[in-house]
Amino acid sequence: MPPIRMTSEAVAAPNVTKAVPFFSVRDITACLSFYVDGLGFTIKHQWSPEGRIRWCWLELGARR
């Protein structure tokens, strides 16, 4: 199979509608402060066993 080559051509419409990356961070409190307080993200979903956030879903801007 030949290799796929990237081009700089504009794409008429995006073909990806969602991506959910998982980032491992050392200090989730500092990370959330940066994204929520600094950049304006909102926490839409979270998992907080024992009252401490271990995982969350952040969003920025209006959803389609």
Secondary structure, DSSP 8 states (H G I E B T S, - for coil): -----------SS-S----------S-HHHHHIIIIIIT--EEEEEE-GGGS--EEEEE-S---
